[in-house]
């Protein structure tokens, strides 16, 4: 089970099972029991969809605003796919 740390300064936690977990990029990989206990104490389940890539969006030809749609929401101009 993956659980995000309740605070950015939290690098290690001791689980109920006695095992010590070290965070990697702010996320702990832990057993179900220890994960549920950490969530109960302020941790949270992270979004594991990953970050959005620049290449999935569009760039407005008029104002250079980044968008995920073909019509710019800022100026109404046409957008081209990012290279």
N, C-alpha and C positions, 0 to 999 in steps of 0.2 A: 504494500500500500504506500502511495506517495502522499506526503503531507508537507505543506509549506510551513516554515518556521513562523511563530507568532510575532517575532521581532527580528529585524535584520542583524542584530548583534548576537542572536542565538546560533551558535555553531555546533554545539553538541547537546544531546539530551540523553538521559537515562530512562529507559522504558520500564514498565511494570514488570517485565520478564527479567530484568536485571541486565539486559544488553544495552550497551552504549552505542548511540547512532551519531554519525557525523554528517552534517549537511553538505550537499554538493549543489552549488548555485542556489542556495536557500531552500532546497527541497531535501527532505529526509525520505529514504527508502526503508520502510520498517514493516514489522508484522502487523496483521489486522488488529490484534489486541492493543499493541502499543500505539498504533496509529489512531484508533478510536479514543484512547486516553489523551493523546496530544491534542486532538481536535476538541475534546471536552475542555481542555485547559487553555484554549485560545489559538491553536493552530488551525489551518484550513486546508481544504482540498484544492490543489492548484489546477488551473486550466492547463491541460497538456496539449493543446492544439498547436503550440509553437508560435513563434513570432511571424508577423505578416511580412512577406518579402516585397521589396520595392518593385520587382518585376511583375507583380500581380495587378498593379494599378495603372492609371492613366495620368498624363501630364497635359494641362491646358496649354494650347498653343498661344493664347492671348496673354494670360497673366501668370503662367507657369505654376499654377496651383496644382498640388497633387490630389488625385481623386480616385475612387474606385468605380466611377461611372463615366460614361462617354460624354456626358454633358456636364460642364463645370458648374458646381453649386455656388461658386463665388461670383463669376461674371457672366455665366451662361454660354461661354464659348465652347467650341468643339475640342475634345481631348483625344490625344493619340496614346497608344500603348507605350509604356516605358520600355526602353531598350535594355 
